[in-house]
Amino acid sequence: MRHSVEALDLQVWNCASGLTRGPGHRNVMAHLDSEVKEECLREDLKFYFMNPCEKYRARCQIPWKLGLQILKILMVTTQLVRFGLSNQLVVAFKEDSTVAFKHLFMKGYSGVDEDDYCCSVYTQEDAYESIFFAINQYHRLKNISLGTLGYGETEDNRIGVKVCKQHYKKGTMLPSNETLNIDSDVETDCIHLGLQFLTENPQDWKNSSFFRLEFYRLLQVDISFYLKGIDLQTIRSRELPDCYIFQNRITYDNKAHSGKIKIYFDSDANIEECKVLNISGSIQKNTQYVLVFDAFVIVICLASLILCTRSIVLALRLRKRFLNFFLEKYKRRVCDADQWEFINGWYILVIISDLMTIIGSILKMEIKAKNLTNYDLCSILLGTSTLFVWVGVIRYLGYFQTYNVLILTMQASLPKVLRFCACAGMIYLGYTFCGWIVLGPYHDKFEDLDTVAECLFSLVNGDDMFATFAQIQQKSILVWLFSRLYLYSFISLFIYMILSLFIALITDSYDTIKKYQQNGFPETDLQKFLKECSSKEEYQKEPSVFLSCFRCLRRKGSDDHLILFN
């Protein structure tokens, strides 16, 4: 057997030497070189468009990215759940503190805001009592508060209450004679009531000339003060507590001069690192475990990011090889659809998700170590990255024909849906501006443009229809009639026509995809080129001895990495 193989190799070498010495050796070599390149390109393309299972059966290539994505899904979801529970404690503490402040500093607060403001007063006596009540409650805070609260310093490093009032310059107003003489320039006067001053003079500050308000030219009164607090509920979840600085502001709004002063309360909570923490127990050890877990998530995402980036780069190289070959052989360019086949959108989605997870995990580690306090940005990054990770699971379900219908339908209907939404959006914007201008003064849901857009979107989905009709104020018969015409026309147009056409577009794309799956998809240049590979398989099972030898000699080692890249 050994002698026969050596004889066969000698025969092939003599054949090659004879062709080299023959007159037509250049044409034969060029033809064989072109055929080998074409066949290698087919093999690389066929391998590229295989799924991980097919690649493993074809060349026993372990699907590292598939395993890594599964591990990443579990770890990122676990990380998000843990951070979400911690973030809920932070948000709950801020909201509970705001409610407690409203009850502490606002006289007569019922527990429910009247509108976008908390409560209102209608007499001068009630206005004075409400202002004095807030200042007195600040002075008595430590004796009446149930929370872990203390006094904080203002911007000028002083502890106390800052009271400011805005008013027009002096003038006269006689409504009975329809006479008004006033300067429209606005003046602002402020006074600082220190904690020590409030303690030494508990009643004298009320007699100050500053608090003699001329309501006919008064615009608003602002009471601002700082408080400090500690969130102890995080200790129960074995986390270090957070220290807060609450910047509170009470605003008495009299800009309308309608006889009703609206009272607003705003509390801005900022988290700061506690200066001294001495907590016994296993909290510090638990924090270290969480930091190690977050670091491992970053390592996993970095590995996924590198693998996906490498796959995209190598896919672009393969795309360039195919474009050059197609242009050289067929003397024309490849269509755009075939060129986009090499750009794997799922890899781009994974890369974006990995970047957001890495940045969010770093922020989470800094928050855990109490070096940063930006919970909102961290939650947005981790939440969006987890969304992208789970959306990426659809890619692997798409390898099955039954589940792939959703992806193909979305791809086919997306261009038509976008064009349709652009046209429908113009009509939607027209109704939005019209409703805001006409119905805004008479309906709560049409006061602002964003509120109008949300209300109309709810109507399109069949939500809150009766309440929208019923809440219109019947102060103007003309506006009431217009509101009926406006709402009926919008609902009829968008629900019965536009929404039905929108669904019809998606249904049409779904029917088209189902027909293609039964009868076959239209073949592109790339698919025809790959199909030639299948048609030649019988011929390639028994290649000539010389062609096999020539493939081994002519194939460049620099092209091998282009095959095993996906």
Salt bridges, closest charged atoms under 4 A:
GLU6 OE2 - ARG2 NE 3.51
ASP33 OD2 - ARG554 NH2 3.08
GLU35 OE1 - HIS31 NE2 3.75
GLU38 OE2 - ARG42 NH2 2.53
GLU38 OE2 - LYS329 NZ 2.85
GLU39 OE1 - ARG42 NH1 3.98
ASP44 OD2 - ARG321 NH1 2.79
ASP113 OD2 - LYS102 NZ 3.19
GLU129 OE1 - LYS107 NZ 2.94
ASP156 OD2 - ARG158 NH2 3.07
GLU187 OE1 - HIS167 ND1 3.91
ASP189 OD2 - HIS167 NE2 3.06
GLU214 OE2 - LYS170 NZ 3.49
GLU214 OE1 - ARG217 NE 2.32
ASP222 OD2 - ARG249 NH2 2.77
GLU239 OE2 - LYS368 NZ 3.27
ASP242 OD1 - LYS370 NZ 2.42
ASP294 OD2 - LYS364 NZ 2.96
ASP354 OD1 - LYS72 NZ 2.51
ASP464 OD2 - LYS445 NZ 2.15
ASP508 OD2 - LYS416 NZ 3.44
GLU523 OE2 - LYS531 NZ 2.96
ASP525 OD2 - ARG332 NH1 3.10
GLU532 OE1 - ARG42 NH2 2.33
GLU537 OE2 - LYS46 NZ 3.10
GLU538 OE2 - LYS541 NZ 3.34
ASP560 OD1 - ARG555 NE 3.29
